[in-house]
Amino acid sequence: MSAREHGASALDFQCLNMPRPEGLSALQARLVDRIKRAALLRLHRRPRGERLLLRMYLAGEDATERTLLEELLPQSPPWLERQVEQHLADEQRHVALFAEALRELGDDGSVRLEPDWLSRRKILRWQRLAHRYAACFEHGLLVPAYATGLCAEQMAERVLNRHCAVIGSEHRWYPLLSRVLGDEKGHVRLCENTLRRIVAPHERGHLAALLKDIRAVDASFGVTGALAMYVAGWVLGASR
């Protein structure tokens, strides 16, 4: 591929990058970030608040593991199976790491949280988008699955970056969170590279529209989710 062709290809797939929010979207993003940072500080005040954070991470990793096993692996072509299996191994390792951190806080991890109501609603809307857009792509549901996966991994990267920044590198959780963060960055690249390979040139406009809709769903739950987390911080982070 020539330098000119490579530049054109990168331009065609600019939709894979997280867009910079502007106007009201930028204001909402700053508000959500400030609320969640305050919630994290309060949740870290008490062991029960920290246990909730770990259970939330564990629930997210469990959900990703199920998605990889039930949705992506069965429909992946042979050339994709190996990277899906590697991604699955990463998520299973994350589950073990968060479960071990819970045990260190006196929780055996036997009671697992399911995704909360807001997360379930978000997932349902993402699934509807996947089925709506599947007919636009030669690879069918595989493209919406990886597009949703990309946005979810970018969200996880944002969440973990924030958490690491709030607690600082001296915190006992920092090695755990930074390790998982490194894996999530790799998963973002994996999803990006896969989409570049499975989306045909004439399908790139549909991919851009799909990603825009996926991110709009995520943003629509931003303030509500942040406020719910802040309330949890006040309840679980309060002194007895």
The 8 nearest C-alpha neighbors of each residue, nearest first, counted from 0:
[[1, 4, 5, 2, 3, 6, 8, 7],
 [0, 2, 4, 3, 5, 6, 7, 8],
 [1, 3, 5, 4, 6, 0, 7, 8],
 [2, 4, 6, 1, 5, 7, 0, 8],
 [5, 3, 7, 1, 6, 2, 0, 8],
 [4, 6, 2, 8, 7, 3, 1, 9],
 [5, 7, 9, 3, 4, 8, 2, 10],
 [6, 8, 10, 4, 5, 9, 11, 3],
 [7, 9, 11, 5, 10, 6, 4, 12],
 [10, 8, 6, 12, 11, 7, 5, 13],
 [9, 11, 7, 13, 8, 12, 6, 14],
 [10, 12, 8, 9, 13, 7, 203, 14],
 [13, 11, 14, 9, 10, 15, 8, 195],
 [12, 14, 10, 15, 16, 11, 9, 207],
 [13, 15, 12, 207, 16, 210, 17, 11],
 [16, 14, 13, 12, 191, 17, 210, 207],
 [17, 15, 14, 13, 18, 12, 191, 19],
 [16, 18, 19, 15, 14, 153, 150, 13],
 [19, 17, 16, 20, 14, 15, 13, 21],
 [18, 20, 21, 17, 25, 16, 24, 28],
 [21, 19, 25, 24, 18, 22, 28, 23],
 [20, 22, 25, 24, 23, 19, 26, 18],
 [21, 23, 25, 24, 26, 20, 27, 28],
 [22, 24, 26, 25, 27, 21, 20, 28],
 [25, 23, 27, 20, 21, 22, 26, 28],
 [24, 26, 20, 21, 28, 22, 23, 27],
 [27, 25, 23, 29, 24, 28, 30, 22],
 [28, 26, 30, 24, 25, 29, 31, 23],
 [27, 29, 25, 31, 30, 26, 24, 32],
 [30, 28, 32, 26, 27, 31, 33, 25],
 [31, 29, 27, 33, 32, 28, 34, 26],
 [30, 32, 28, 34, 29, 33, 222, 225],
 [31, 33, 29, 35, 30, 34, 36, 28],
 [34, 32, 36, 30, 35, 31, 29, 37],
 [35, 33, 37, 31, 36, 32, 225, 38],
 [36, 34, 38, 32, 37, 33, 225, 39],
 [35, 37, 39, 33, 38, 34, 32, 40],
 [36, 38, 34, 40, 35, 39, 33, 41],
 [39, 37, 229, 35, 232, 41, 36, 40],
 [40, 38, 42, 36, 41, 37, 35, 43],
 [41, 39, 37, 43, 38, 42, 36, 44],
 [40, 42, 236, 232, 38, 44, 43, 39],
 [43, 41, 48, 232, 236, 39, 44, 40],
 [42, 44, 49, 40, 41, 45, 48, 39],
 [43, 45, 41, 236, 42, 40, 46, 48],
 [44, 46, 236, 48, 47, 43, 42, 49],
 [47, 45, 49, 48, 50, 104, 44, 43],
 [48, 46, 50, 49, 45, 235, 51, 236],
 [49, 47, 42, 235, 51, 45, 46, 50],
 [50, 48, 46, 52, 51, 43, 47, 42],
 [49, 51, 47, 53, 48, 52, 46, 54],
 [50, 52, 54, 48, 49, 53, 55, 47],
 [53, 51, 55, 49, 50, 54, 56, 48],
 [52, 54, 56, 50, 55, 51, 57, 97],
 [55, 53, 57, 51, 56, 52, 58, 50],
 [54, 56, 52, 58, 53, 57, 51, 59],
 [57, 55, 53, 59, 54, 58, 60, 52],
 [56, 58, 54, 60, 55, 59, 94, 97],
 [59, 57, 61, 55, 112, 56, 60, 113],
 [58, 60, 56, 62, 57, 61, 63, 55],
 [59, 61, 63, 57, 62, 58, 90, 94],
 [62, 60, 58, 64, 59, 63, 57, 65],
 [63, 61, 59, 65, 60, 64, 58, 66],
 [64, 62, 66, 60, 65, 61, 67, 59],
 [63, 65, 61, 67, 62, 66, 90, 87],
 [66, 64, 68, 62, 63, 67, 69, 61],
 [67, 65, 63, 70, 69, 64, 68, 62],
 [66, 68, 71, 64, 65, 70, 69, 72],
 [67, 69, 65, 66, 72, 70, 64, 71],
 [68, 70, 66, 67, 65, 71, 72, 73],
 [71, 69, 66, 67, 72, 68, 73, 74],
 [70, 72, 67, 74, 73, 75, 69, 68],
 [71, 73, 75, 68, 74, 67, 70, 80],
 [74, 72, 71, 75, 70, 69, 68, 76],
 [75, 73, 72, 71, 76, 70, 141, 140],
 [74, 76, 72, 79, 73, 71, 80, 77],
 [75, 77, 79, 78, 80, 74, 72, 73],
 [78, 76, 80, 79, 75, 81, 74, 72],
 [77, 79, 76, 80, 81, 75, 82, 83],
 [80, 78, 77, 76, 81, 82, 75, 83],
 [81, 79, 83, 77, 82, 78, 75, 84],
 [80, 82, 84, 83, 79, 85, 78, 77],
 [83, 81, 85, 84, 80, 79, 86, 189],
 [84, 82, 86, 80, 85, 81, 87, 79],
 [83, 85, 87, 81, 82, 86, 80, 88],
 [86, 84, 82, 88, 87, 83, 81, 89],
 [85, 87, 83, 89, 84, 88, 82, 90],
 [88, 86, 84, 90, 85, 89, 64, 83],
 [87, 89, 85, 91, 86, 90, 84, 92],
 [90, 88, 92, 86, 87, 91, 93, 85],
 [89, 91, 93, 87, 92, 88, 60, 64],
 [92, 90, 94, 88, 93, 89, 87, 95],
 [91, 93, 95, 89, 90, 94, 88, 96],
 [92, 94, 90, 96, 95, 91, 97, 89],
 [95, 93, 91, 97, 92, 96, 57, 60],
 [94, 96, 98, 92, 93, 97, 99, 91],
 [97, 95, 93, 99, 98, 94, 92, 100],
 [98, 96, 100, 94, 99, 95, 57, 53],
 [97, 99, 101, 95, 100, 96, 108, 94],
 [98, 100, 102, 96, 101, 97, 95, 103],
 [101, 99, 97, 103, 102, 98, 96, 104],
 [102, 100, 98, 104, 106, 103, 99, 108],
 [103, 101, 106, 107, 105, 99, 104, 100],
 [102, 104, 100, 101, 105, 99, 106, 107],
 [105, 103, 101, 102, 106, 100, 46, 50],
 [104, 106, 102, 103, 107, 101, 50, 108],
 [107, 105, 102, 101, 108, 104, 103, 50],
 [106, 108, 102, 109, 105, 101, 98, 110],
 [109, 107, 106, 110, 98, 101, 111, 102],
 [108, 110, 107, 111, 106, 98, 112, 102],
 [111, 109, 108, 112, 107, 106, 54, 113],
 [112, 110, 109, 108, 113, 58, 54, 57],
 [113, 111, 58, 54, 114, 110, 55, 57],
 [112, 114, 58, 115, 111, 62, 59, 55],
 [113, 115, 118, 58, 119, 112, 116, 59],
 [116, 114, 118, 117, 113, 119, 112, 120],
 [115, 117, 119, 118, 120, 114, 121, 113],
 [118, 116, 120, 119, 115, 121, 224, 220],
 [117, 119, 121, 115, 120, 116, 114, 122],
 [120, 118, 122, 116, 121, 117, 114, 123],
 [121, 119, 123, 117, 118, 122, 116, 124],
 [120, 122, 118, 124, 119, 123, 125, 117],
 [121, 123, 125, 119, 120, 124, 118, 126],
 [124, 122, 126, 120, 125, 121, 119, 127],
 [125, 123, 127, 121, 126, 122, 120, 128],
 [124, 126, 122, 128, 123, 127, 121, 129],
 [127, 125, 129, 123, 124, 128, 122, 130],
 [126, 128, 124, 130, 129, 125, 131, 123],
 [127, 129, 131, 125, 126, 130, 132, 124],
 [130, 128, 143, 126, 132, 127, 131, 133],
 [129, 131, 133, 127, 128, 132, 126, 140],
 [132, 130, 128, 129, 133, 127, 134, 135],
 [131, 133, 129, 135, 130, 134, 128, 143],
 [134, 132, 139, 140, 130, 135, 131, 129],
 [133, 135, 136, 132, 139, 131, 137, 130],
 [136, 134, 133, 132, 205, 137, 202, 139],
 [137, 135, 139, 138, 134, 133, 202, 142],
 [136, 138, 139, 135, 134, 198, 199, 197],
 [139, 137, 136, 141, 142, 140, 197, 198],
 [140, 138, 133, 136, 137, 141, 134, 142],
 [141, 139, 133, 143, 142, 144, 129, 138],
 [140, 142, 144, 139, 138, 143, 145, 74],
 [141, 143, 145, 144, 140, 146, 139, 138],
 [144, 142, 146, 129, 140, 145, 141, 147],
 [145, 143, 141, 147, 142, 146, 148, 140],
 [144, 146, 148, 142, 147, 143, 149, 190],
 [147, 145, 143, 149, 148, 144, 142, 210],
 [148, 146, 150, 144, 145, 149, 143, 151],
 [147, 149, 145, 151, 146, 150, 152, 144],
 [148, 150, 146, 152, 190, 147, 151, 187],
 [151, 149, 153, 147, 152, 148, 154, 146],
 [150, 152, 154, 148, 153, 149, 147, 155],
 [153, 151, 155, 149, 154, 150, 187, 148],
 [154, 152, 156, 150, 155, 151, 149, 157],
 [153, 155, 151, 157, 152, 156, 150, 158],
 [156, 154, 152, 158, 157, 153, 159, 151],
 [155, 157, 153, 159, 154, 158, 183, 160],
 [156, 158, 154, 160, 155, 159, 161, 153],
 [159, 157, 155, 161, 156, 160, 154, 162],
 [160, 158, 162, 156, 161, 157, 180, 163],
 [159, 161, 157, 163, 162, 158, 156, 164],
 [162, 160, 164, 158, 159, 163, 165, 157],
 [161, 163, 159, 165, 164, 160, 158, 166],
 [164, 162, 160, 166, 165, 161, 167, 159],
 [163, 165, 161, 167, 162, 166, 160, 168],
 [164, 166, 162, 163, 167, 161, 36, 40],
 [165, 167, 163, 164, 170, 162, 168, 173],
 [168, 166, 164, 169, 165, 163, 170, 173],
 [167, 169, 173, 170, 166, 163, 174, 164],
 [170, 168, 167, 171, 173, 166, 172, 174],
 [169, 171, 173, 172, 168, 167, 166, 174],
 [172, 170, 173, 169, 174, 175, 168, 166],
 [173, 171, 175, 170, 174, 176, 166, 100],
 [172, 174, 176, 170, 175, 168, 171, 177],
 [175, 173, 177, 176, 172, 178, 171, 168],
 [176, 174, 178, 172, 173, 177, 179, 96],
 [175, 177, 179, 173, 178, 174, 180, 172],
 [176, 178, 180, 174, 179, 175, 173, 181],
 [179, 177, 181, 175, 180, 176, 174, 182],
 [178, 180, 182, 176, 181, 177, 183, 175],
 [181, 179, 177, 183, 178, 182, 159, 176],
 [180, 182, 178, 184, 179, 183, 177, 185],
 [181, 183, 185, 179, 180, 184, 186, 178],
 [184, 182, 186, 180, 185, 181, 156, 152],
 [185, 183, 187, 181, 186, 182, 180, 156],
 [184, 186, 182, 188, 183, 187, 189, 181],
 [185, 187, 189, 183, 188, 184, 190, 182],
 [186, 188, 184, 190, 185, 189, 152, 149],
 [189, 187, 191, 185, 186, 190, 192, 184],
 [188, 190, 186, 192, 187, 191, 193, 185],
 [191, 189, 193, 187, 149, 188, 192, 145],
 [192, 190, 188, 194, 189, 193, 187, 195],
 [193, 191, 195, 189, 194, 190, 188, 196],
 [194, 192, 190, 196, 195, 191, 189, 197],
 [193, 195, 197, 196, 191, 192, 198, 190],
 [196, 194, 192, 193, 198, 197, 191, 12],
 [195, 197, 193, 194, 198, 192, 199, 191],
 [196, 198, 194, 195, 193, 199, 138, 142],
 [199, 197, 194, 195, 196, 202, 203, 200],
 [198, 200, 202, 201, 197, 203, 196, 137],
 [201, 199, 202, 203, 198, 11, 204, 8],
 [200, 202, 199, 203, 204, 198, 205, 136],
 [203, 201, 199, 205, 200, 204, 198, 206],
 [204, 202, 206, 205, 200, 201, 207, 198],
 [203, 205, 207, 206, 202, 208, 201, 200],
 [204, 206, 208, 202, 203, 207, 209, 135],
 [207, 205, 203, 209, 204, 208, 210, 202],
 [206, 208, 204, 210, 14, 205, 209, 211],
 [207, 209, 205, 211, 206, 210, 212, 204],
 [210, 208, 206, 212, 211, 207, 205, 213],
 [211, 209, 213, 207, 212, 208, 214, 206],
 [210, 212, 208, 214, 209, 213, 215, 207],
 [211, 213, 215, 209, 210, 214, 208, 216],
 [214, 212, 210, 216, 215, 211, 209, 125],
 [213, 215, 217, 211, 216, 212, 210, 218],
 [214, 216, 212, 218, 217, 213, 219, 211],
 [217, 215, 219, 213, 214, 218, 212, 121],
 [216, 218, 214, 215, 219, 220, 213, 221],
 [217, 219, 221, 215, 220, 216, 214, 222],
 [218, 220, 216, 217, 221, 215, 222, 223],
 [219, 221, 218, 223, 217, 224, 222, 216],
 [222, 220, 218, 224, 223, 219, 225, 31],
 [221, 223, 225, 224, 31, 220, 226, 27],
 [224, 222, 226, 225, 220, 221, 227, 219],
 [223, 225, 227, 221, 222, 226, 220, 228],
 [226, 224, 222, 228, 227, 223, 35, 31],
 [225, 227, 229, 223, 228, 224, 222, 230],
 [228, 226, 224, 230, 229, 225, 223, 231],
 [227, 229, 231, 225, 226, 230, 38, 232],
 [228, 230, 38, 226, 232, 231, 227, 225],
 [231, 229, 233, 227, 232, 228, 226, 234],
 [232, 230, 228, 234, 229, 233, 235, 227],
 [231, 233, 42, 229, 38, 41, 236, 230],
 [232, 234, 230, 236, 231, 237, 235, 229],
 [233, 235, 231, 232, 237, 236, 230, 48],
 [236, 234, 48, 232, 237, 231, 233, 47],
 [237, 235, 42, 41, 232, 45, 233, 44],
 [236, 238, 235, 233, 234, 239, 41, 45],
 [239, 237, 236, 45, 235, 44, 234, 233],
 [238, 237, 236, 235, 45, 234, 44, 47]]
